[in-house]
Amino acid sequence: MRKGVGLGALTRNTQTSQQYASHGQLLQKSHIDELTTQLSVFQASLSQFSRTHAKDIRSNPAFRAEFARMCTAIGVDPLASSSNRGGSFWAEMLGTSVNDFYFELAVRVVEVCRRTRQENGGLIAVAEVRERIMRQDESIGGSSDVSEDDILRAVDALKPLSSGFAVIDLGRRQMIRSVPKELNTDQSTVLEAIQVLGFITHSMLRVNLGWDGARVQTVVDDLLSDSLVWLDDQADEKEYWAPSFFKKSG
């Protein structure tokens, strides 16, 4: 007859489990400490790199974009507050000039979006915003080297203000939405088609998407009411164009 497990065996099993748990906690703590040390080393190296190449970061958009991506890779948000003083990483590492650059650019992005809202319904391409800012600088005899990446980061800097500004993807283009209104699926589909073709018609949507006339009319009316498309009724069939197309052609 098999003997039962005694109290001594149970005690030994309990002690063994406690030892494994204690060992596991030590390994976990050691791993966390090691990662913390590595992160500190990375951040220190990033700080040194930023000081060494501060001039390039300030003046070169491509270099600035790559540096920002390096920050993101180790979990540093360059525009977020990084100390009790409320200063951002840009400000602490490079002085206030780069930090101010993004917030000043954000103000200019807002101005462009508001100025063109009646034309485009509050939906404008990132590339168009950049072109307008560059042309404005040229018209007053100045010059600025602003990249689309800079525009995107400037819009991102507006998030804490709950401004309603957001970047959305339409096909292969990135657009800034400056009105707090979400596009539904049908509206997004039609706008993507217009980005590719330049315009759409009722028949194009019915044939290519299989939509009935009522569905086509509803989505087109909604886009027209928000000024997201323009109507050309001079053709044999009414055509609905993207406002940005006329700016490119002009």
Disulfide bonds with the S-S distance in Angstrom:
none
